Structure formats: C-alpha cells, structure tokens
Amino acid sequence: MATTVTTIRAGFMRRAIALAIDFLLLLSIVTVIGVPLAKLSGGTVRVESALVQSVDCKKLDTMPAGIDLPDGFKPTTIASCTYSSFGSPYNWTVVAQQVTEQDIKMGDTEYTVSKKLSYTYPLNPYGLPTDPLYLDKYALVFFALYFIVCEWLAGGTLGKRVLGMRVQSLGGEPVWLVQAVKRTVIRFGWLILIPIGSKLLESSPDRLVEIIIGLAAVNLIVVVALAVNAIRTMRKGERPWHDRWAATEVVRTGSAQQAASRVSGATA
C-alpha cells in the first residue's frame, strides 16, 4: 500500500490570530526594554508609549525655558505630562495647545467651528527640554527583522509556532532569505506611511488640511486593497498577495498536517 500525505494550508483567521500574538509579543518586548532604560539613562533613551500605561498631566502657566514655539502660535493651554507603566515613569512631555473658533455661514445658518492645534515637546525627568532617543521610532525595523529572521531560520514566528503553522516554499522546502524579505515587504510595507504622515504633519502645519486629505485618500486605497486581499483569501482559499509574490505558503504542522487526505493504491 502506498500512502500520499498532502499538507493543509492554514486558514485566514488562524494566521490573523498568530499575527496578533506577534504584535503583542513585540510591544511587550519594547515595553520591557524601554521602560527600565528610561530610568537608567535619565530619560535619554525611552519609549513614547508602553503596552500598559497611565498618564498624569498638570497645567503650566508658561512653557519651560529653552522651547521656542512656531511663529504665530499662541497656546491657550500648556500641560506637563508624565507617562508611567506599572508605576514606573518612562516618558515626560510638555503639550502646548491652541484652540481657535471661527464662525462659518452656510446659507441662512451660521456654524461655529473649533480648530485645535497642539505641539508636544520631550522633557527630561526634571522638566527641562531634551532630545531623547525613542525606541518606538525603530519599531517598524524591529518588526520587519523579527519576521524575516524567524521565517527564514525557523520557518515561522512565535505566533505561528504556537498555533501550529509554518512557512514554506511551494515545493515544501524551507523559505529562502529572499522569500522571507519579499513576504515582509508586501505584508507590512504600507506601514511606512505612518511615520511619513507624522513627519509631513510636523513639518508643514500650514498645509494641515491638504496633508490630512491626501493621507486619508492614501489610507483608503490601502484599506480597500487589504480588504480585497482578505476577502479573496477567506472566500476563495487563495494564497494572499505576499505568499504569491514570494512563492510561499503557510501550512499546518503536527497532527493537523497528518490529517490530510490519504490516497491508497496497489504497489508493485
């Protein structure tokens, strides 16, 4: 008797849950590293946000010495904020906010529109301006390296291994480095829009409306593309775009893999 065992491709929901596990894992690692470093380095190296955090803000009458606000910006409120995780402070900032109101008439009806503009500046633990190294700014790099290295050397991330999955080439061979890079670029390349959008908003406050509209349009295109990819993956059982481009697939491992269809035939 000859027995042929075929692999079973992992479903969309299983892969989505594995991705959520990986996200939580990396956020936890950044928190565990960044929060203690903020204390040890005197706020020189820190994180901007933690997985579990609380914030305490106090109003100030004036901006701390050494901080120059943009020309024409007149803050209506100033607050000093301390961010903590499990009681350990890790980020200190001062926020200056300007609120202006404008009456707009449409037909016979008048509306009052409020416009809020704020600037946030980092402080050291003593309330003085500083220029810290935020580990969060490199989160996308860490995330990409995590996926590339894990899928290349181990056949999958921790999330995939926990849920009984592995990444392989279409022929069943282990994933090559180039394939792992292709998968990661297609899957998460769009995330680069987040820091780019933040930089644009910071550098061109006078073009705020145009930038927001442009970013919204780009984000809409990305969301539609991701939705189409997800629907095709769930309904038609097709491999997602990053798997097709990299010539890879995600399959079930262990008992799930052995539960494939078996075809028996006579042997010579």
TAVEN-V408711 format. One record per helix or strand. SS is the DSSP state (H for helix, E for strand). FROM is the first residue (numbers start at 1). LEN is the number of residues. If there is no record, write none. Layout:
ss: {SS SS}
from: {FROM FROM}
len: {LEN LEN}
This chain:
ss: {E E H E E E E E E E H H E H H H E H E}
from: {2 9 12 45 54 77 88 109 129 133 135 158 165 177 205 241 248 255 262}
len: {4 1 29 2 6 9 19 15 1 2 19 5 5 27 32 6 5 4 4}
